[in-house]
């Protein structure tokens, strides 16, 4: 498992990330069509370690966000000291870009 950030954003050795196969599938489908699963996992590991907690959704799933410029949303289940990345959502900040 990967080391990650807690809700405050401070690195802690007691927290770890696990990336699910579903999250890898959604990342390839939504963000990087055509890349290998190994490359997708590597990029998601980086995204997890750079992301920060945003909110808890009505379903109980946590939403985390990657920093600018991409700001990809990460859907996360917390299981004790484990953070499980279960899906990814493309970011939309309301601005139109050419």
N, C-alpha and C positions, 0 to 999 in steps of 0.2 A: 504493500500500500504506500501511497504518497503521503508526505507530511503536508499539512495544510494550515489554514488560518482559522481561528475561532471567530465568534460573532464580532468581537471587538477589532478584528483584523490583526491582532498580535500573533506571531508564530508561536506555536506550542507543540512540544514533542508528543503530547498525549493525544493529539488529533491526527487522523489519517484519512486519506481519500481513497475510495474505490470507484473505478469507472466501470459501469455496466456495459454489456454488449449493446443494449438498446440505445444508450447514450452515444456510443460510437456510430451506430447505424444512423441515428438522427443527425449527428454532426456531418457525416458524409453526405447525407441526403440534402440537408438544409444549408450547410456552410461551405463544404469543399467537395463537390461531386467529383468522383473519379480518383480520389487519392486512396492509397492503401489503408487497410485497417491499422497497420503498425504506425503509419504516419499520423493517422487520425488520433490514435491513442496518445502518441507523443505530444501532439498539439494540445489535446485535452488536459494532459498532465500539467503543461505549462499554464493553461487557462485556469485550472483549478487553483494552482498555487498563487496566481495573481489576483484572483477574484475576492470579493468581499460580500458579506451578508447584507441583504436588502430588507427582506420581510418574510413573514410566514403567511402562505396563502390559505384560503378558507379550507382547503383539503388537508392542511397540516404539513404540506410539502414546503420546504424553504426555498426562497429565491435568492440566488447569489448573482453578482454581476461582475463581468470582466471590466477592467478599466478602459478608458478611451484609447484608441479611436473606435475599436470594434464594439465594445460594450455588450457582448453576447450574454444572454441570460442563461443561468444554469439552474436546473431543477434538482434539488438535493433532498435526500432522506437522511435524517440523523438517527443513527443507531448507536447509542452510547457515545464512545469516543470516535466512532467511524462516521465519515461523511460519504454517502453513496451518491455519485452523480448518476441520475436516472434519465435525464433528457437535457437537450439544449434548445433554445429558442433564439431566433435572430433578433437583434436589437432594433428598436424603432424609437428614435428620440423626437419625432414630430417635425424634424427639419428635412426639407427636400434638398438633395444634392445633385448637381449636374454630372 
